[in-house]
Amino acid sequence: MSKGNVTIEIRDHVMLIGLDRVAKRNAFDLEMYRALAAAYGELHRNPDLRCGVLFAHGDHFTGGVDLKEWSPLFQQGRFPDLPEGAIDPLGLDENNRLRKPVVMAAQGICLTIGIELLLATDIRVAAANTRFAQIEIKRGIFPAGGATARLMQEIGWGNAMRYLLTGDEISATEALRFGLVQEVVETGKELTRAVEIAQTVAAQSPLGVQATLASARVARTQGEVAALRRLLADLVPLMSSEDVAEGLQSFIERRAAKFKGR
């Protein structure tokens, strides 16, 4: 299925979301951004979906945003209006974030919004030929999609400023060394590897995965103390779930668990 230059494919409990504006190096126009947000909304709501994979068709992940379309909005200090039920893929609203994990596969050039989308995902795989760059300063603006707040959390202040203030490229090897990506694979195999990781995540308890993600986000946005205070209180609702009963039974029977997400 394809809509707004975004493709959607369902493989068991995994949603594959593909950027598909290849002729423009997958540059984000407003239609693509809204379509991606709509796909995130479907992933968020659909109980059969447990994990997402964000990738791009063609040789490049994205050349960034189409500034001709985005500039009028930036002048008004706002992002595009989103369809009903959509979820901002940049995750800037902590009260309306995607509650399921996303694995991202990147290749070729991955500029500006590409890095900011990556920073809003949870596990990242890069092709060996990937080149990341936050080049807004070369256009007279600055990253407004989260990079100034999140990149330093990922790679440290000095490293973040090194690339935010110069617009220089980060190679896949450097991104791996910094922890910006978790794996670098042979070019052309990044999507396969990302799907493998997503399928492993999807095989776990959906309730446990979502609770883990939520707890980690509290620690990141509100601090370690806030997250620690909520650990047992947030664990209590899970203890009466079918998934916990299945997890215990599978342990006793020494078999793989078959979780249902309830």
Summary of the structure (lengths in Angstrom):
residues: 262
radius of gyration: 18.7
end to end distance: 28.4
largest distance: 61.7
contacts: 849
relative contact order: 0.12
helix: 48%
strand: 17%
